[in-house]
Amino acid sequence: MGDPDSEMWKFLIQGLGLMDDKPIEVKGCKISPRDLLLKLIPRTLSPQQMIKLVKE
């Protein structure tokens, strides 16, 4: 990622607190911002999955 992306991630992580582990309440449910972020972002592909994807 280039420099502009780094600033975006810095804002998301520090500015919005998306890596905080202290739970917040959303519509009556408690969840940490970090747990929500990790649930929403795509998983990193394994090397085997990458090779398979390239071959297809």
Order of alpha helices (4+ residues) and beta strands (2+ residues): alpha-beta-beta-alpha-alpha
